Amino acid sequence: MNTVTKYDIMKLGFTLTQSQRIMKEAKALLVQQGCLFYAGKKVSRVPKHTVEKMLDLKFEKEVVNLG
């Protein structure tokens, strides 16, 4: 499963504040669906497909997280 960070979302043209809000809402959605792992404050990655579904868009290329 491929994941994204707030920095990957910023590459789509969103501001830092907007990308942080998107991450927060994605984490809340995942917790609501029963994935309690995402309730942690230090979790900084969410599944790419969750963000794509929320924003109704596709990332242009495969996002690779090496760090």
C-alpha positions, 0 to 999 in steps of 0.5 A: 500500500502506498502512503502520502504525507503532507508534503506529497499533498503540497506537491499537488498545489495545496498550502501547508495549512491545507495539506495539514487539514487534509491529513487530519481529516483523512486520519479521522476518516480512517479512525471512523472506519475502525483503523485505530492506528491512525488516532496517534498524533505522531502518525504522519502518513495515510494511504494514498487511496484515502486522500485520492478518494477524499479529494476526488483526484489521482496523483499523477505518478506513483508516490515513493516514500523513502524516508 
